[in-house]
Amino acid sequence: MSRGSETIGSRLSLVAAFATALALPNPLAGQEQPRLMGFTPERATEQLRWERVMAAVPDTAMMREYHYAMTRAPHHAGTEENYRLALYLRDLWDGFGFETEMVRYDILVPWPVDLSLRLVHPEVIELSVTEPPIPEDPDSNVEGGLPGMAAYVASGQAEGDVIYANYGRIGDYRLLDGMGVSLEGKIVLVRYGGTPSQMRGMKVREAANRGAAGVVIYSDPEDDGYVRGDVYPEGRWRPWEGIQRGSFLDVPIYPGDPLTPFEPSVPGVARIPFEDAENVQKIPVQPISYGEALKILEHMGGDVVPTEWQGGLPLAYHLGPGPARIEMDVQYDYQERPVWNVFGKVVGSVEPEKFVLAGGHRDSWVLGARDPTSGAVSLLETARGVAAAVAEGFQPRRSIVFGSWGGEDFFLLGSTEWGEQFAEELQENMVVYINRESYTSGNWSAAGNHSLERFMIETSKDAPHPEAATLFDAWQGQQPGEALRLDPLGSGSDYTVFLDHLGVPSLNVGYGSANGIYHSLYDTYYYYQRFGDPGYRYGVAQADMVGRMVMRLANAEILPFDFSGAARVIAGYVDELVTLDENGLLRNELRAIGAANATMRVAATETNGILATLLDGSAAALEQNRNAVDQVNALIMRAEREMIDERGLWRRPWYRNLIYAPGYYEGYAAKTLPGVREPMEDGAWDVARTQAGMLVEALERVTVVLTEAGMVARAATMRVIS
């Protein structure tokens, strides 16, 4: 499709959407004025009208068109095809009427040169590191995709007896340590997954720390294969030949370009030597399918594994070492390659420098129909809906930015470098980051800063759902009898630099269900039409919800944060630490944290009440207090920033958020109050005491900021009353 036809088609679709939205009856006619967090009643009524215009636009046919166009060829980071998709998105956003921008970074990205794996004893078997196409899926017969690779691992050869280490979690390795099983000079066989959710790189880091010569990793059918159900193409689960590619960057140390920690990878910035890059694994790694893993496990001896370590392949698993012996040869070409970010912007009418950013990545290991393209096309429909509202007259107070990141799969390359380059500006002006990666039909999930929990729940009550009256109803139905909660964020996607490094509140939301084609050749458009979201009903619903979130955050008269709710959640985290402190070694420090949090909660509750009173007035009266309102909003934004400490967390100073961080041993899963919790878990009590003091100081800073916001709001309220 040409750029001209894309633009014309998009505009025609917008015109049709305007007519449809404006023809709809107003459900608010004759009713009491609605209440929305952050809005006066009259502005709430107006806001909901604009959301109706936006919501009339997302369309299954457009999503299908975008989806097909973006999954025709492999487009991993650094390729011409990835750059072509960046231009495709830029042109679409330009057609929507957005201001557009592209930003380039030259980042160290490894591409495979030669990957081979061989069982050399007790017999010689060549093990496959590639996937065959599936005849029923024409999209799987594609050239140019990456083989079963592991990014950011050492190039080299290794040979050794095999030891099975279950999921390669820290607890698994410590169990082997306790059993007297040495990994020195061995090849470690581990499976993906495990609870808590663990990044690949952590499995390798801990093996290397114990002297392992290399790691072979696979998806076990118990977790992701025929044990779960029919395998592809008959069902959604991983087939015998399926390989999960992935980055093994040690993200809990720092994400982004390994050669420019803390700094953006732009011309003029000094690069550290490759051998000094702490987040690159020091041993070779090779992913394989469970069909190939079976050939290794069949030749292993030693003790039978603990019951909970037994996987789904049809044999008893053994620990080793040997007699299975593996030879691996892993060679990568590490070069600086271009990674592009693309942005489309609606300029705000009152505070144009302030902005809400909704983004996701577009790079994939092969075709990436589910991960990430499904999320990208849903976000495109959100953007098209917002464009429709803007064309009709919607003028958000703050700017709205849509972003497409490059290099996320290699581990958060484009977003991290952009965040590091514009750190000061983002801390000053970025209100919220909303991340949307992949989606399928299934359950709703939402994670992020707990100051946004009430906002999320309220917004879900106005959003549709394919199988329920509202998203709120469906969400509540997923956890009957429980209060709705946001999950805390760790890492694993592009919110990491904003939340964990800069202190910008972030949300990661969307629909999803388990699947067996993650990071494989079989993540195709054909698969998605059968097992993803064939009718794009959930994609349309997701576009609607994200659109409402973006529009409300950009247009709220007073930013809809609730630090009282955040304090309530933090109190629960403190209680967890008290339970963890079995011997009372941190009793005084934990009491101090609890007291500081309680004081913050009182300040937040009082300020919430004052802000509610201020919003009870007219929009005109609020506008007359514009300076005060701007000051309150600036203080609300600052409150989240006070949760970071420039000194950073223990063992990893790049991470500075004292409330949330990816676990040092997990990577994906969040550790709450990480600076205190992780030293406690590892017995580093002096470190825990220092970090506890930092946390108390942060909570006290937040209290001061919220108290000031309340004072400013109270003065404005008195002016409105008088």
Secondary structure in CASP SS format (residue, H / E / C, confidence):
PFRMAT SS
TARGET T0000
AUTHOR 0000-0000-0000
METHOD secondary structure of the structure
MODEL  1
M C 1.00
S C 1.00
R H 1.00
G H 1.00
S H 1.00
E H 1.00
T H 1.00
I H 1.00
G H 1.00
S H 1.00
R H 1.00
L H 1.00
S H 1.00
L H 1.00
V H 1.00
A H 1.00
A H 1.00
F H 1.00
A H 1.00
T H 1.00
A H 1.00
L H 1.00
A H 1.00
L C 1.00
P C 1.00
N C 1.00
P C 1.00
L C 1.00
A C 1.00
G C 1.00
Q C 1.00
E C 1.00
Q C 1.00
P C 1.00
R C 1.00
L C 1.00
M C 1.00
G C 1.00
F C 1.00
T C 1.00
P H 1.00
E H 1.00
R H 1.00
A H 1.00
T H 1.00
E H 1.00
Q H 1.00
L H 1.00
R H 1.00
W H 1.00
E H 1.00
R H 1.00
V H 1.00
M H 1.00
A H 1.00
A C 1.00
V C 1.00
P C 1.00
D C 1.00
T H 1.00
A H 1.00
M H 1.00
M H 1.00
R H 1.00
E H 1.00
Y H 1.00
H H 1.00
Y H 1.00
A H 1.00
M C 1.00
T C 1.00
R C 1.00
A C 1.00
P C 1.00
H C 1.00
H C 1.00
A C 1.00
G C 1.00
T C 1.00
E H 1.00
E H 1.00
N H 1.00
Y H 1.00
R H 1.00
L H 1.00
A H 1.00
L H 1.00
Y H 1.00
L H 1.00
R H 1.00
D H 1.00
L H 1.00
W H 1.00
D H 1.00
G H 1.00
F C 1.00
G C 1.00
F C 1.00
E E 1.00
T E 1.00
E E 1.00
M E 1.00
V E 1.00
R E 1.00
Y E 1.00
D E 1.00
I E 1.00
L E 1.00
V E 1.00
P E 1.00
W E 1.00
P E 1.00
V E 1.00
D E 1.00
L E 1.00
S E 1.00
L E 1.00
R E 1.00
L E 1.00
V E 1.00
H E 1.00
P C 1.00
E C 1.00
V C 1.00
I E 1.00
E E 1.00
L E 1.00
S C 1.00
V C 1.00
T C 1.00
E C 1.00
P C 1.00
P C 1.00
I C 1.00
P C 1.00
E C 1.00
D C 1.00
P H 1.00
D H 1.00
S H 1.00
N C 1.00
V C 1.00
E C 1.00
G C 1.00
G C 1.00
L C 1.00
P C 1.00
G C 1.00
M C 1.00
A E 1.00
A E 1.00
Y C 1.00
V C 1.00
A C 1.00
S C 1.00
G E 1.00
Q E 1.00
A E 1.00
E E 1.00
G E 1.00
D E 1.00
V E 1.00
I E 1.00
Y E 1.00
A C 1.00
N C 1.00
Y C 1.00
G C 1.00
R C 1.00
I H 1.00
G H 1.00
D H 1.00
Y H 1.00
R H 1.00
L H 1.00
L H 1.00
D H 1.00
G H 1.00
M C 1.00
G C 1.00
V C 1.00
S C 1.00
L C 1.00
E C 1.00
G C 1.00
K C 1.00
I E 1.00
V E 1.00
L E 1.00
V E 1.00
R E 1.00
Y C 1.00
G C 1.00
G C 1.00
T C 1.00
P C 1.00
S C 1.00
Q C 1.00
M C 1.00
R H 1.00
G H 1.00
M H 1.00
K H 1.00
V H 1.00
R H 1.00
E H 1.00
A H 1.00
A H 1.00
N H 1.00
R C 1.00
G C 1.00
A C 1.00
A C 1.00
G E 1.00
V E 1.00
V E 1.00
I E 1.00
Y E 1.00
S C 1.00
D C 1.00
P H 1.00
E H 1.00
D H 1.00
D H 1.00
G C 1.00
Y C 1.00
V C 1.00
R C 1.00
G C 1.00
D C 1.00
V E 1.00
Y C 1.00
P C 1.00
E C 1.00
G C 1.00
R C 1.00
W E 1.00
R C 1.00
P C 1.00
W C 1.00
E C 1.00
G C 1.00
I C 1.00
Q C 1.00
R C 1.00
G E 1.00
S E 1.00
F C 1.00
L C 1.00
D C 1.00
V C 1.00
P C 1.00
I C 1.00
Y C 1.00
P C 1.00
G C 1.00
D C 1.00
P C 1.00
L C 1.00
T C 1.00
P C 1.00
F C 1.00
E C 1.00
P C 1.00
S C 1.00
V C 1.00
P C 1.00
G C 1.00
V C 1.00
A C 1.00
R C 1.00
I C 1.00
P C 1.00
F H 1.00
E H 1.00
D H 1.00
A C 1.00
E C 1.00
N C 1.00
V C 1.00
Q C 1.00
K C 1.00
I C 1.00
P C 1.00
V E 1.00
Q E 1.00
P E 1.00
I E 1.00
S C 1.00
Y H 1.00
G H 1.00
E H 1.00
A H 1.00
L H 1.00
K H 1.00
I H 1.00
L H 1.00
E C 1.00
H C 1.00
M E 1.00
G C 1.00
G E 1.00
D C 1.00
V E 1.00
V C 1.00
P C 1.00
T H 1.00
E H 1.00
W H 1.00
Q C 1.00
G C 1.00
G C 1.00
L C 1.00
P C 1.00
L C 1.00
A C 1.00
Y C 1.00
H E 1.00
L C 1.00
G E 1.00
P C 1.00
G C 1.00
P E 1.00
A C 1.00
R E 1.00
I E 1.00
E E 1.00
M E 1.00
D E 1.00
V E 1.00
Q E 1.00
Y E 1.00
D E 1.00
Y E 1.00
Q E 1.00
E E 1.00
R E 1.00
P E 1.00
V E 1.00
W E 1.00
N E 1.00
V E 1.00
F E 1.00
G E 1.00
K E 1.00
V E 1.00
V C 1.00
G C 1.00
S C 1.00
V C 1.00
E E 1.00
P E 1.00
E E 1.00
K E 1.00
F E 1.00
V E 1.00
L E 1.00
A E 1.00
G E 1.00
G E 1.00
H E 1.00
R C 1.00
D C 1.00
S C 1.00
W C 1.00
V C 1.00
L C 1.00
G C 1.00
A H 1.00
R H 1.00
D H 1.00
P H 1.00
T H 1.00
S H 1.00
G H 1.00
A H 1.00
V H 1.00
S H 1.00
L H 1.00
L H 1.00
E H 1.00
T H 1.00
A H 1.00
R H 1.00
G H 1.00
V H 1.00
A H 1.00
A H 1.00
A H 1.00
V H 1.00
A H 1.00
E H 1.00
G C 1.00
F C 1.00
Q C 1.00
P C 1.00
R C 1.00
R E 1.00
S E 1.00
I E 1.00
V E 1.00
F E 1.00
G E 1.00
S E 1.00
W E 1.00
G C 1.00
G C 1.00
E C 1.00
D C 1.00
F C 1.00
F C 1.00
L C 1.00
L H 1.00
G H 1.00
S H 1.00
T H 1.00
E H 1.00
W H 1.00
G H 1.00
E H 1.00
Q H 1.00
F C 1.00
A H 1.00
E H 1.00
E H 1.00
L H 1.00
Q H 1.00
E H 1.00
N H 1.00
M E 1.00
V E 1.00
V E 1.00
Y E 1.00
I E 1.00
N E 1.00
R C 1.00
E C 1.00
S C 1.00
Y C 1.00
T C 1.00
S C 1.00
G C 1.00
N E 1.00
W E 1.00
S E 1.00
A E 1.00
A E 1.00
G E 1.00
N C 1.00
H H 1.00
S H 1.00
L H 1.00
E H 1.00
R H 1.00
F H 1.00
M H 1.00
I H 1.00
E H 1.00
T H 1.00
S H 1.00
K C 1.00
D C 1.00
A C 1.00
P C 1.00
H E 1.00
P C 1.00
E C 1.00
A E 1.00
A C 1.00
T C 1.00
L H 1.00
F H 1.00
D H 1.00
A H 1.00
W H 1.00
Q H 1.00
G H 1.00
Q H 1.00
Q C 1.00
P C 1.00
G C 1.00
E C 1.00
A C 1.00
L C 1.00
R C 1.00
L C 1.00
D E 1.00
P C 1.00
L C 1.00
G C 1.00
S C 1.00
G C 1.00
S C 1.00
D C 1.00
Y C 1.00
T H 1.00
V H 1.00
F H 1.00
L H 1.00
D H 1.00
H H 1.00
L H 1.00
G C 1.00
V C 1.00
P C 1.00
S E 1.00
L E 1.00
N E 1.00
V E 1.00
G E 1.00
Y E 1.00
G E 1.00
S C 1.00
A C 1.00
N C 1.00
G C 1.00
I C 1.00
Y C 1.00
H C 1.00
S C 1.00
L C 1.00
Y C 1.00
D C 1.00
T C 1.00
Y H 1.00
Y H 1.00
Y H 1.00
Y H 1.00
Q H 1.00
R H 1.00
F H 1.00
G C 1.00
D C 1.00
P C 1.00
G C 1.00
Y C 1.00
R H 1.00
Y H 1.00
G H 1.00
V H 1.00
A H 1.00
Q H 1.00
A H 1.00
D H 1.00
M H 1.00
V H 1.00
G H 1.00
R H 1.00
M H 1.00
V H 1.00
M H 1.00
R H 1.00
L H 1.00
A H 1.00
N H 1.00
A C 1.00
E C 1.00
I C 1.00
L C 1.00
P C 1.00
F C 1.00
D C 1.00
F H 1.00
S H 1.00
G H 1.00
A H 1.00
A H 1.00
R H 1.00
V H 1.00
I H 1.00
A H 1.00
G H 1.00
Y H 1.00
V H 1.00
D H 1.00
E H 1.00
L H 1.00
V H 1.00
T H 1.00
L H 1.00
D C 1.00
E C 1.00
N C 1.00
G C 1.00
L C 1.00
L C 1.00
R H 1.00
N H 1.00
E H 1.00
L H 1.00
R H 1.00
A H 1.00
I H 1.00
G H 1.00
A H 1.00
A H 1.00
N H 1.00
A H 1.00
T H 1.00
M H 1.00
R H 1.00
V H 1.00
A H 1.00
A H 1.00
T H 1.00
E H 1.00
T H 1.00
N H 1.00
G H 1.00
I H 1.00
L H 1.00
A H 1.00
T H 1.00
L H 1.00
L H 1.00
D C 1.00
G C 1.00
S C 1.00
A H 1.00
A H 1.00
A H 1.00
L H 1.00
E H 1.00
Q H 1.00
N C 1.00
R H 1.00
N H 1.00
A H 1.00
V H 1.00
D H 1.00
Q H 1.00
V H 1.00
N H 1.00
A H 1.00
L H 1.00
I H 1.00
M H 1.00
R H 1.00
A H 1.00
E H 1.00
R H 1.00
E C 1.00
M C 1.00
I E 1.00
D C 1.00
E C 1.00
R C 1.00
G C 1.00
L E 1.00
W C 1.00
R C 1.00
R E 1.00
P C 1.00
W C 1.00
Y C 1.00
R C 1.00
N E 1.00
L C 1.00
I C 1.00
Y E 1.00
A E 1.00
P E 1.00
G C 1.00
Y C 1.00
Y C 1.00
E C 1.00
G C 1.00
Y C 1.00
A C 1.00
A E 1.00
K E 1.00
T E 1.00
L C 1.00
P H 1.00
G H 1.00
V H 1.00
R H 1.00
E H 1.00
P H 1.00
M H 1.00
E H 1.00
D C 1.00
G C 1.00
A C 1.00
W H 1.00
D H 1.00
V H 1.00
A H 1.00
R H 1.00
T H 1.00
Q H 1.00
A H 1.00
G H 1.00
M H 1.00
L H 1.00
V H 1.00
E H 1.00
A H 1.00
L H 1.00
E H 1.00
R H 1.00
V H 1.00
T H 1.00
V H 1.00
V H 1.00
L H 1.00
T H 1.00
E H 1.00
A H 1.00
G H 1.00
M H 1.00
V H 1.00
A H 1.00
R H 1.00
A H 1.00
A H 1.00
T H 1.00
M H 1.00
R H 1.00
V H 1.00
I H 1.00
S C 1.00
END
